[in-house]
Amino acid sequence: MNATCQCGQLSVLLPEMTAAVVACHCRCCQKRTGSPFGVLAYYPSALLKITGVAVKYERAADSGGVFETYFCATCGSTVYARAAKHPTMLGVAIGAITEAAFPAPIRSVWEESRHHWVTIPEPAEHFSHGRP
């Protein structure tokens, strides 16, 4: 499996599907994606092969840590991200993954800013803020 930006310059080779899929409704993920929420599939970073040039954007997370977003230097698509609280993991943007049959999120976080018409199906765990 592969995750790529719009132009194909930045890509991440994924070993397999993962069940660690998280939907985030925080305002920053809404702005990052231009969508009502962001969805990332998390992998140990040592298992991923990244090719191409990525630009890093770093911001303070609502949890108090740092959140890094990596996007294509050419087309601007977000392809992956890293949260300081899980430094050995990378979250790969589900929309960048070429496999359309990816599993639904197991967790939905920052639902206090979730758009009222968005529903993340059960059996996902639901949290008004980040997961404790």
C-alpha atoms as an extended CHARMM CRD file, in Angstrom:
* protein
*
       132  EXT
         1         1  MET       CA              0.0000000000        0.0000000000        0.0000000000  PROA      1               0.0000000000
         2         2  ASN       CA              1.0530000000        3.5150000000       -0.6940000000  PROA      2               0.0000000000
         3         3  ALA       CA              0.0440000000        6.9810000000        0.5020000000  PROA      3               0.0000000000
         4         4  THR       CA              0.7820000000        9.8760000000       -1.8400000000  PROA      4               0.0000000000
         5         5  CYS       CA              0.2010000000       13.5840000000       -2.2120000000  PROA      5               0.0000000000
         6         6  GLN       CA             -1.8170000000       15.0000000000       -5.1390000000  PROA      6               0.0000000000
         7         7  CYS       CA              1.1790000000       15.3610000000       -7.4620000000  PROA      7               0.0000000000
         8         8  GLY       CA              2.9080000000       12.1160000000       -6.4000000000  PROA      8               0.0000000000
         9         9  GLN       CA              6.1650000000       13.7730000000       -5.3190000000  PROA      9               0.0000000000
        10        10  LEU       CA              5.7820000000       12.7330000000       -1.6250000000  PROA      10              0.0000000000
        11        11  SER       CA              4.8510000000        9.1770000000       -0.7290000000  PROA      11              0.0000000000
        12        12  VAL       CA              4.8180000000        6.7490000000        2.1630000000  PROA      12              0.0000000000
        13        13  LEU       CA              5.0720000000        2.9970000000        1.6130000000  PROA      13              0.0000000000
        14        14  LEU       CA              2.8520000000        1.2450000000        4.1620000000  PROA      14              0.0000000000
        15        15  PRO       CA              3.4720000000       -2.3510000000        5.3030000000  PROA      15              0.0000000000
        16        16  GLU       CA             -0.2340000000       -3.2600000000        5.6340000000  PROA      16              0.0000000000
        17        17  MET       CA             -3.5240000000       -1.9030000000        6.9290000000  PROA      17              0.0000000000
        18        18  THR       CA             -3.6710000000       -0.9030000000       10.5740000000  PROA      18              0.0000000000
        19        19  ALA       CA             -6.5660000000       -0.8590000000       13.0100000000  PROA      19              0.0000000000
        20        20  ALA       CA             -5.1480000000        2.2530000000       14.7200000000  PROA      20              0.0000000000
        21        21  VAL       CA             -7.3170000000        4.7450000000       12.8190000000  PROA      21              0.0000000000
        22        22  VAL       CA             -8.3270000000        7.9540000000       14.6170000000  PROA      22              0.0000000000
        23        23  ALA       CA            -10.7600000000       10.7090000000       13.5910000000  PROA      23              0.0000000000
        24        24  CYS       CA            -10.0080000000       14.1160000000       15.1130000000  PROA      24              0.0000000000
        25        25  HSD       CA            -12.5260000000       16.9680000000       15.1790000000  PROA      25              0.0000000000
        26        26  CYS       CA            -10.2880000000       19.6520000000       16.7290000000  PROA      26              0.0000000000
        27        27  ARG       CA            -10.2830000000       23.0560000000       15.0440000000  PROA      27              0.0000000000
        28        28  CYS       CA             -6.6610000000       22.6120000000       13.9380000000  PROA      28              0.0000000000
        29        29  CYS       CA             -7.4140000000       19.3320000000       12.1190000000  PROA      29              0.0000000000
        30        30  GLN       CA            -10.4270000000       21.0000000000       10.5210000000  PROA      30              0.0000000000
        31        31  LYS       CA             -8.1800000000       23.7810000000        9.2290000000  PROA      31              0.0000000000
        32        32  ARG       CA             -5.3810000000       21.3280000000        8.2970000000  PROA      32              0.0000000000
        33        33  THR       CA             -7.6850000000       19.2510000000        6.1010000000  PROA      33              0.0000000000
        34        34  GLY       CA            -10.2340000000       21.8320000000        4.9410000000  PROA      34              0.0000000000
        35        35  SER       CA            -12.7860000000       19.2670000000        6.1120000000  PROA      35              0.0000000000
        36        36  PRO       CA            -14.9090000000       18.8830000000        9.2610000000  PROA      36              0.0000000000
        37        37  PHE       CA            -12.3690000000       16.4050000000       10.6850000000  PROA      37              0.0000000000
        38        38  GLY       CA             -9.0610000000       14.6870000000        9.9890000000  PROA      38              0.0000000000
        39        39  VAL       CA             -8.4650000000       10.9330000000        9.9160000000  PROA      39              0.0000000000
        40        40  LEU       CA             -5.0220000000        9.4230000000       10.4370000000  PROA      40              0.0000000000
        41        41  ALA       CA             -3.8990000000        5.7730000000       10.3840000000  PROA      41              0.0000000000
        42        42  TYR       CA             -1.0850000000        5.2890000000       12.8990000000  PROA      42              0.0000000000
        43        43  TYR       CA              2.0150000000        3.1410000000       12.2870000000  PROA      43              0.0000000000
        44        44  PRO       CA              5.3760000000        2.6820000000       13.9970000000  PROA      44              0.0000000000
        45        45  SER       CA              7.5740000000        5.0840000000       12.0110000000  PROA      45              0.0000000000
        46        46  ALA       CA             10.3170000000        2.4390000000       11.6510000000  PROA      46              0.0000000000
        47        47  LEU       CA              7.9510000000        0.3880000000        9.4350000000  PROA      47              0.0000000000
        48        48  LEU       CA              7.3470000000        3.1970000000        6.9160000000  PROA      48              0.0000000000
        49        49  LYS       CA              9.4260000000        4.2120000000        3.9080000000  PROA      49              0.0000000000
        50        50  ILE       CA              9.0530000000        7.9000000000        3.0230000000  PROA      50              0.0000000000
        51        51  THR       CA             10.2270000000        9.2420000000       -0.3250000000  PROA      51              0.0000000000
        52        52  GLY       CA             10.1220000000       12.7940000000       -1.6590000000  PROA      52              0.0000000000
        53        53  VAL       CA             10.4620000000       16.2070000000       -0.0730000000  PROA      53              0.0000000000
        54        54  ALA       CA              8.2270000000       17.0350000000        2.8760000000  PROA      54              0.0000000000
        55        55  VAL       CA              7.7990000000       20.3720000000        4.6000000000  PROA      55              0.0000000000
        56        56  LYS       CA              7.1320000000       20.2870000000        8.3420000000  PROA      56              0.0000000000
        57        57  TYR       CA              4.6430000000       22.5410000000       10.1030000000  PROA      57              0.0000000000
        58        58  GLU       CA              4.7940000000       22.4280000000       13.9010000000  PROA      58              0.0000000000
        59        59  ARG       CA              2.0810000000       23.6750000000       16.2290000000  PROA      59              0.0000000000
        60        60  ALA       CA              1.0580000000       23.4390000000       19.8600000000  PROA      60              0.0000000000
        61        61  ALA       CA             -1.5860000000       20.7490000000       20.3120000000  PROA      61              0.0000000000
        62        62  ASP       CA             -4.6770000000       21.2080000000       22.4900000000  PROA      62              0.0000000000
        63        63  SER       CA             -3.2820000000       18.3860000000       24.6420000000  PROA      63              0.0000000000
        64        64  GLY       CA             -0.3050000000       20.6170000000       25.5260000000  PROA      64              0.0000000000
        65        65  GLY       CA              2.2470000000       18.8060000000       23.3700000000  PROA      65              0.0000000000
        66        66  VAL       CA              3.5390000000       19.4950000000       19.8710000000  PROA      66              0.0000000000
        67        67  PHE       CA              1.9010000000       18.2540000000       16.6710000000  PROA      67              0.0000000000
        68        68  GLU       CA              3.9350000000       18.0780000000       13.4560000000  PROA      68              0.0000000000
        69        69  THR       CA              2.2860000000       17.9620000000       10.0340000000  PROA      69              0.0000000000
        70        70  TYR       CA              4.2900000000       16.9580000000        6.9620000000  PROA      70              0.0000000000
        71        71  PHE       CA              3.0820000000       18.0910000000        3.5730000000  PROA      71              0.0000000000
        72        72  CYS       CA              4.2730000000       18.0550000000       -0.0250000000  PROA      72              0.0000000000
        73        73  ALA       CA              6.6030000000       20.9070000000       -0.9360000000  PROA      73              0.0000000000
        74        74  THR       CA              5.0750000000       21.0070000000       -4.4410000000  PROA      74              0.0000000000
        75        75  CYS       CA              1.2840000000       20.5560000000       -4.1240000000  PROA      75              0.0000000000
        76        76  GLY       CA              0.7490000000       21.2060000000       -0.3890000000  PROA      76              0.0000000000
        77        77  SER       CA             -1.1020000000       17.9470000000        0.4110000000  PROA      77              0.0000000000
        78        78  THR       CA             -0.7590000000       16.7070000000        3.9910000000  PROA      78              0.0000000000
        79        79  VAL       CA              0.5470000000       13.1380000000        3.8540000000  PROA      79              0.0000000000
        80        80  TYR       CA              1.5770000000       12.3340000000        7.4360000000  PROA      80              0.0000000000
        81        81  ALA       CA              1.8670000000       13.7350000000       10.9510000000  PROA      81              0.0000000000
        82        82  ARG       CA              3.4940000000       13.0840000000       14.3180000000  PROA      82              0.0000000000
        83        83  ALA       CA              2.2920000000       13.8730000000       17.8410000000  PROA      83              0.0000000000
        84        84  ALA       CA              4.9310000000       14.5350000000       20.5110000000  PROA      84              0.0000000000
        85        85  LYS       CA              3.1370000000       12.2390000000       22.9550000000  PROA      85              0.0000000000
        86        86  HSD       CA              3.7930000000        9.3020000000       20.5620000000  PROA      86              0.0000000000
        87        87  PRO       CA              7.1890000000       10.1460000000       19.0100000000  PROA      87              0.0000000000
        88        88  THR       CA              7.7830000000        6.6870000000       17.4900000000  PROA      88              0.0000000000
        89        89  MET       CA              4.4660000000        6.6930000000       15.6060000000  PROA      89              0.0000000000
        90        90  LEU       CA              3.4110000000        8.4360000000       12.3910000000  PROA      90              0.0000000000
        91        91  GLY       CA             -0.1790000000        9.1620000000       11.4460000000  PROA      91              0.0000000000
        92        92  VAL       CA             -0.7430000000        8.7470000000        7.7110000000  PROA      92              0.0000000000
        93        93  ALA       CA             -3.6270000000       10.7300000000        6.2070000000  PROA      93              0.0000000000
        94        94  ILE       CA             -6.3560000000        8.2870000000        5.1710000000  PROA      94              0.0000000000
        95        95  GLY       CA             -7.2290000000       10.4400000000        2.1560000000  PROA      95              0.0000000000
        96        96  ALA       CA             -3.6700000000       10.0070000000        0.8590000000  PROA      96              0.0000000000
        97        97  ILE       CA             -3.8190000000        6.1940000000        1.0280000000  PROA      97              0.0000000000
        98        98  THR       CA             -4.5170000000        4.5980000000       -2.3420000000  PROA      98              0.0000000000
        99        99  GLU       CA             -6.5030000000        1.6860000000       -0.8360000000  PROA      99              0.0000000000
       100       100  ALA       CA            -10.1560000000        2.7420000000       -0.5630000000  PROA      100             0.0000000000
       101       101  ALA       CA            -11.1730000000       -0.1850000000        1.6680000000  PROA      101             0.0000000000
       102       102  PHE       CA             -9.3720000000        1.1960000000        4.7240000000  PROA      102             0.0000000000
       103       103  PRO       CA            -11.0870000000        0.4160000000        8.0730000000  PROA      103             0.0000000000
       104       104  ALA       CA            -13.2750000000        2.9290000000        9.9140000000  PROA      104             0.0000000000
       105       105  PRO       CA            -11.8570000000        4.8560000000       12.8910000000  PROA      105             0.0000000000
       106       106  ILE       CA            -11.5630000000        3.0360000000       16.2150000000  PROA      106             0.0000000000
       107       107  ARG       CA            -11.4820000000        6.3660000000       18.0620000000  PROA      107             0.0000000000
       108       108  SER       CA            -13.0640000000        9.7940000000       17.6280000000  PROA      108             0.0000000000
       109       109  VAL       CA            -11.4460000000       12.6370000000       19.5820000000  PROA      109             0.0000000000
       110       110  TRP       CA            -12.1350000000       16.3210000000       20.2630000000  PROA      110             0.0000000000
       111       111  GLU       CA            -15.8350000000       15.7920000000       19.6310000000  PROA      111             0.0000000000
       112       112  GLU       CA            -16.6220000000       19.0110000000       21.4980000000  PROA      112             0.0000000000
       113       113  SER       CA            -15.8960000000       20.7660000000       18.1780000000  PROA      113             0.0000000000
       114       114  ARG       CA            -17.4380000000       18.0520000000       15.9750000000  PROA      114             0.0000000000
       115       115  HSD       CA            -19.8710000000       19.3250000000       13.3510000000  PROA      115             0.0000000000
       116       116  HSD       CA            -23.3330000000       18.2060000000       14.4520000000  PROA      116             0.0000000000
       117       117  TRP       CA            -24.0270000000       16.3080000000       11.2150000000  PROA      117             0.0000000000
       118       118  VAL       CA            -20.8330000000       14.1850000000       11.3670000000  PROA      118             0.0000000000
       119       119  THR       CA            -21.2810000000       10.6900000000       12.7730000000  PROA      119             0.0000000000
       120       120  ILE       CA            -18.4250000000        8.2740000000       13.4860000000  PROA      120             0.0000000000
       121       121  PRO       CA            -19.9600000000        4.7910000000       13.6560000000  PROA      121             0.0000000000
       122       122  GLU       CA            -19.8180000000        2.4750000000       16.6450000000  PROA      122             0.0000000000
       123       123  PRO       CA            -17.9270000000        0.6120000000       17.9570000000  PROA      123             0.0000000000
       124       124  ALA       CA            -15.4880000000        3.5410000000       17.8810000000  PROA      124             0.0000000000
       125       125  GLU       CA            -14.5940000000        5.0940000000       21.2230000000  PROA      125             0.0000000000
       126       126  HSD       CA            -15.7850000000        8.7050000000       21.5610000000  PROA      126             0.0000000000
       127       127  PHE       CA            -14.0320000000       11.4600000000       23.5480000000  PROA      127             0.0000000000
       128       128  SER       CA            -15.0820000000       15.1010000000       23.9890000000  PROA      128             0.0000000000
       129       129  HSD       CA            -11.3750000000       16.0230000000       24.2030000000  PROA      129             0.0000000000
       130       130  GLY       CA             -8.2810000000       13.9580000000       23.4770000000  PROA      130             0.0000000000
       131       131  ARG       CA             -8.0440000000       10.4240000000       24.7720000000  PROA      131             0.0000000000
       132       132  PRO       CA             -6.9290000000       10.4500000000       28.4380000000  PROA      132             0.0000000000
